[in-house]
Amino acid sequence: MLESRAAILQKRARIERANERQASRPSMRNSMNKAGDILGRVVRKLDRPEAAFAWLSTSWPNIVGKALAAHTRPLRCEKGCLEISADSKAWQKQLEQLSADFRLRINQAWGGTLIREVKFVARKPGPKRIPYELDNEHTPFIRRKKG
């Protein structure tokens, strides 16, 4: 009985050590967020509008959330005015009420005042699918060789 109790305690100790090691390792998500923070700081120092828009476009799902990012996309950012494309007129009308929240989230993520005004426009009807170049969730198809 003592041996089995000692074995159980040793097993618990191994599990706790493994959990501590796992907790101390940075996760891939954390390291990618940290890389995004570093790149954001570098882009802010460039003081170029196209660099700021590129940062905004790539950070869009993290800033507004995946649900809103699925129905919106930044179109252009000029002189503190951000134009955002919405899926439809209905989405545009709903999002117009959230323009102050969008501005606040973007400026918080930027770490300063990047946007002073947000305008929403309805996306023109077209293909429903997102181009693969813009879809960060897309996993490319890899074809195997026959034979």
N, C-alpha and C positions, 0 to 999 in steps of 0.2 A: 504494500500500500504506500509506503514512503517513497519507493522508487517511482511509482506512477505519479505521485504528487510532485516530486522533483522534476520529472520529465515534463509535466504540464507547465510548471513554472519556467523552465528553460524555454519551452516553446513560446510562451507568452512574451518572454524577454526578447526572443528572436523577432517575433512579429512587431513588437514595439520599436526595436531598432530599425527594422525595415521601413516601418511607417515614418520614423523620424528622418531617415535618409531620403525617402520619397518626398516628404514635405520640404526638405531643404533644397531639393533640386528645382530650378526654375522650369516651369512648364513651357511648352512651345508657344502657347497663347500669350503668356506673360512676356516672353522674350520678343515676340512679334510686336506686342503693344509698346514695349520699351524701344524697339527699333523705330516704330512709328513716331514716338515722342521725340527721339533724337533727330529723325529726318524733318519733323515739323519745326524744330528749333533751327535747323540749318536753313530751311526754306524761308522762315521768318527773317533771317539775317540777310537773305538775298535781296529782299525788298523789290521783287519783280512780280507784277500781277499774274503773269502766266504760271509762275512757280506756285503762287498761292492757290490758283484755280486747280492746278494739278494735284496739290496736296488735298484740297477740298474734295475733288472727285474721287480720289483713292480712299479717303477717310470717311466718305459719306455714310456707309452702313454703320460705322462705329459712332458717328456723331448723332444721327437721327434714329438709329435702330433699324433692324432688318425689315420690320413690317412696313415702316414708312419708306425705307430705301427701295423696297420692291415696287412702289407706286410713284416715286419721285426721282428726279435726277437733276443735278445742277447743270444749267446750260451755259451761263456766262456770268462773269463777275467783273464789273467795271466801276471804278470810282466809288467803292463801298456799297454798290447795289448788286445784289445777287438775284439772278433770274432762275427760277426752279420750274422744271417741266413736271406737270402732274399727269396721271393716266387719262383723266377725262375732266369735263367741266364740273361734274359732281365732286370729284376729288379736289379740284381747284378751289371751289367754293368752301369746302370743309377746311382745307389747309390755310386759307386766307385768315381764318380766325386764330391760327397758330403761328402767324408770322413772327410775333415777338418772341415766342418760345424757340423757333428755329434760329433767330438772330442770336439769342442768348446762348444756346447750345454751341453754335458755330464759334462765337467769340470766346467762349470758355475753352473749347478744344484748341483754338488758335493761341490763346494766352494773351489776348489783347483785342483791340477793336479792328476787326477785318471787315465786318459787315455793318452798315448803318441802316440799310433798307432791304427788305425781301419782297420780291414780286413772284407771283405764281402765274403760269400760263398753262393752258390745256395742251396736251400733246396732240399733234395732228394724227388722224387715223393712219395706220400703216400696219406693218407686220407685228403680230403680238409677241413674237419671241425676241429675246434680248440677244444682240449680236455676241458671239463668243468672246470677242475682244473686250467687251464691257462686263461680262459675266464672270465674277471672281469665284463663283461656286462651281463652274463648269470643269469637269475632268475630261481632258481630251481622250478620244478614242485611239487606242493603240492596236494596230493590226499585227497579227502574228504571221510569220512566214509559213507558207505551206510546204510540207515535205519533210 
